[in-house]
Amino acid sequence: MRVVNMKRSRTEVGRWRMLRQAGRRKARWLEGQSRRNMRIHTIRKCIFNRQRNSLLFAIHGV
């Protein structure tokens, strides 16, 4: 059994390439966004924990 490849026109190939590139760019952007958000969350968590710890020690110190 032989699979016959249909030759794609130049414009069709270009369109596919552009679509794939756009998708990849969007995925990369989303990944960057989530990374940034994670960093923000970790910083917030760190600050929150520090505040909580300082309160605990302030209460126990009395």
N, C-alpha and C positions, 0 to 999 in steps of 0.2 A: 504493500500500500504506500503510495507516494503522496505527500502533502504538497500541493502547489501553492507557492506564496504569490499573492497578488502584489504587484509593484505599486507602492504608494506614490501618490503625486507629491511633488515638492512642497506644495502648500499644506497638504495633509500632514506630512512629516513635521513641518514647522509648527503647525497647530498643536500636534501631540506634544512636541518638545516644550512649547510655551506653557501648555497646561500642566505638564509634569513639573516644570520649573516653578510655576506659581504655587503649586501644591506643596512642593518641598520648602519653598520660602515661608509659606504660612505655617507649616509644621515647625520649622526652626524658630520662627517668631514666637509661636505658642510655647515652645519649650523654654525659650528665654524668659517669657513672662512668668511661667510657673516657677522657674528658678528664682527670679527676683522676688516673687511672692513668698516663696519658702524662706528666703533670707530675711524678709520683713517679719515673717511669723516667728522665726527663731530669735531674732533680736527682741521682739515684743515679749516672748516667753521668758527670755533671759532677764529682762528688766522686771517683769512681773514676779519671777522667782526671787530676785534680789530684794524687791520691796517686801515680799512675804517673809523672807528670812530675817530681814532687819526688824520687822515687826515682832516676829517670834522671839528674837533675842532681846528686844526692848521689853517685852512682857516678862520674860524669864529673868531679866536683869534686875527687875524691881523687887 
